[in-house]
Amino acid sequence: MRHLKRTVKLGRTSAHRDALLASLVCNLVAAKRICTTVPKAKAARSLAEKMVTLGKKGTLAARRLAVARLHRAEPVKILFEAIAPAFKDRAGGYTRIVRLGQRSGDGAEMALLEWVNYVPQPPKKKPSKEKGGKQQEAAAASKEARSPRKAEAKSVRK
């Protein structure tokens, strides 16, 4: 019987699995949203929520535990200073998993793992390409500034 055996093995050794989950959580902290397979997202969600709980404690011991688990200090700093305070009034459930469908290559079920307070930014509009616009003039001036020899060569050829 599998009583009290909650570890999802993901077909990896324990060290490989720990490194994979630490990497997923570090990327989640940095990017606020990651795309991965559903089993990996479910496993990473558990670790991410435990790290937020440590971040809410805010003690030196909690910070050291988080660095020991994630192996990198920079994501832990972001976690403790930005992410955990945003969840100070929330008692759990800091992440969400949004299913995306199957990956075209191997049919694996894909999902987005993101923080529940994450609001995606609308895509930036590309500037229109008008002839004689200020942008083209600025681009031409910057090219000349970068390579004065080429600008001289063009003027000599004319």
C-alpha positions as CSV (number, residue, x, y, z in Angstrom):
1,M,0.0,0.0,0.0
2,R,1.2,3.5,-0.8
3,H,0.2,5.1,2.5
4,L,2.0,8.5,3.1
5,K,3.9,8.2,-0.2
6,R,3.0,11.5,-1.9
7,T,6.2,12.1,-3.9
8,V,5.6,12.3,-7.6
9,K,8.7,10.6,-9.1
10,L,8.5,12.0,-12.6
11,G,10.8,9.2,-13.9
12,R,13.9,10.8,-12.3
13,T,16.3,10.1,-9.5
14,S,15.7,12.1,-6.3
15,A,18.6,14.5,-6.9
16,H,17.4,15.1,-10.5
17,R,13.9,15.6,-9.4
18,D,14.9,18.1,-6.6
19,A,17.0,20.1,-9.1
20,L,14.1,20.1,-11.7
21,L,11.6,21.3,-9.2
22,A,14.0,23.9,-7.8
23,S,14.6,25.2,-11.3
24,L,10.9,25.4,-12.1
25,V,10.1,27.3,-8.9
26,C,13.1,29.7,-9.5
27,N,11.7,30.4,-13.0
28,L,8.2,30.8,-11.7
29,V,9.5,33.5,-9.2
30,A,11.5,35.3,-12.0
31,A,8.9,35.1,-14.8
32,K,5.6,35.0,-12.7
33,R,4.3,32.4,-15.1
34,I,5.8,29.2,-16.7
35,C,4.6,26.7,-19.2
36,T,5.3,23.0,-18.4
37,T,3.6,19.6,-18.3
38,V,0.8,19.0,-15.9
39,P,2.6,16.5,-13.7
40,K,5.6,18.8,-13.4
41,A,3.3,21.8,-12.7
42,K,1.5,19.8,-9.9
43,A,4.8,18.8,-8.3
44,A,6.3,22.4,-8.6
45,R,3.1,23.9,-7.2
46,S,3.6,22.1,-3.9
47,L,7.2,23.4,-3.6
48,A,6.3,26.9,-4.7
49,E,3.5,27.2,-2.1
50,K,5.9,26.0,0.7
51,M,8.5,28.6,-0.4
52,V,5.8,31.4,-0.2
53,T,4.9,30.1,3.3
54,L,8.6,30.4,4.3
55,G,8.7,33.9,2.7
56,K,5.7,35.0,4.8
57,K,7.7,34.0,7.9
58,G,10.5,36.3,6.8
59,T,13.1,35.0,9.4
60,L,16.7,34.3,8.7
61,A,16.2,30.6,9.3
62,A,13.3,30.6,6.8
63,R,15.5,32.4,4.2
64,R,18.3,29.8,4.7
65,L,15.8,27.0,4.3
66,A,14.5,28.5,1.1
67,V,18.1,29.0,-0.3
68,A,18.9,25.4,0.6
69,R,15.9,24.1,-1.3
70,L,16.1,26.4,-4.4
71,H,19.9,26.5,-4.6
72,R,19.9,30.2,-5.7
73,A,19.9,33.3,-3.7
74,E,18.5,35.8,-6.2
75,P,15.0,34.1,-6.6
76,V,14.8,33.7,-2.8
77,K,15.4,37.5,-2.5
78,I,12.6,38.3,-4.9
79,L,10.4,35.7,-3.2
80,F,10.9,37.2,0.3
81,E,10.7,40.9,-0.8
82,A,8.0,41.0,-3.5
83,I,6.0,37.8,-3.8
84,A,5.4,36.7,-0.1
85,P,4.3,40.2,1.1
86,A,1.7,40.2,-1.7
87,F,0.1,37.1,-0.2
88,K,0.3,38.2,3.5
89,D,-3.5,38.1,3.8
90,R,-4.0,34.8,2.0
91,A,-3.9,31.5,3.8
92,G,-2.8,29.3,1.0
93,G,-3.5,28.6,-2.7
94,Y,-0.9,31.0,-4.1
95,T,-0.6,29.3,-7.5
96,R,-3.0,28.2,-10.2
97,I,-2.6,25.6,-13.0
98,V,-4.3,26.4,-16.3
99,R,-4.4,23.5,-18.7
100,L,-3.4,24.3,-22.3
101,G,-4.0,21.1,-24.2
102,Q,-1.6,18.6,-25.7
103,R,1.9,19.4,-27.0
104,S,2.1,18.7,-30.7
105,G,5.4,16.7,-30.6
106,D,4.6,14.0,-28.1
107,G,1.1,14.6,-27.0
108,A,2.0,15.6,-23.4
109,E,-0.6,17.5,-21.5
110,M,0.7,21.1,-21.1
111,A,-0.2,23.7,-18.4
112,L,0.6,27.2,-17.3
113,L,1.7,27.5,-13.7
114,E,1.3,31.1,-12.4
115,W,0.7,33.1,-9.3
116,V,-3.0,33.8,-8.5
117,N,-2.4,37.6,-8.4
118,Y,-0.5,37.6,-11.7
119,V,-2.1,39.9,-14.3
120,P,-0.6,39.4,-17.8
121,Q,0.5,42.6,-19.6
122,P,-1.2,43.3,-23.0
123,P,1.1,42.7,-25.9
124,K,2.9,45.8,-27.1
125,K,1.9,47.3,-30.4
126,K,4.6,47.5,-33.1
127,P,5.2,51.0,-34.4
128,S,3.9,51.6,-37.9
129,K,6.4,51.8,-40.7
130,E,5.8,55.1,-42.4
131,K,8.2,56.5,-45.1
132,G,10.1,59.5,-43.9
133,G,9.1,59.0,-40.3
134,K,11.1,60.1,-37.3
135,Q,12.0,56.6,-36.4
136,Q,13.7,55.9,-39.8
137,E,15.7,59.2,-39.4
138,A,16.7,58.3,-35.9
139,A,17.8,54.8,-37.0
140,A,19.8,56.2,-39.9
141,A,21.5,58.7,-37.5
142,S,22.3,56.0,-35.0
143,K,23.9,53.8,-37.8
144,E,26.1,56.7,-38.9
145,A,27.1,57.4,-35.3
146,R,28.1,53.8,-34.8
147,S,30.2,53.5,-37.9
148,P,31.7,56.8,-39.0
149,R,34.0,55.1,-41.6
150,K,31.0,53.7,-43.4
151,A,29.3,57.1,-43.5
152,E,32.5,58.6,-44.9
153,A,32.8,55.9,-47.5
154,K,29.3,56.5,-48.7
155,S,29.9,60.2,-49.0
156,V,33.1,59.6,-51.0
157,R,31.3,57.2,-53.4
158,K,28.6,59.7,-54.2
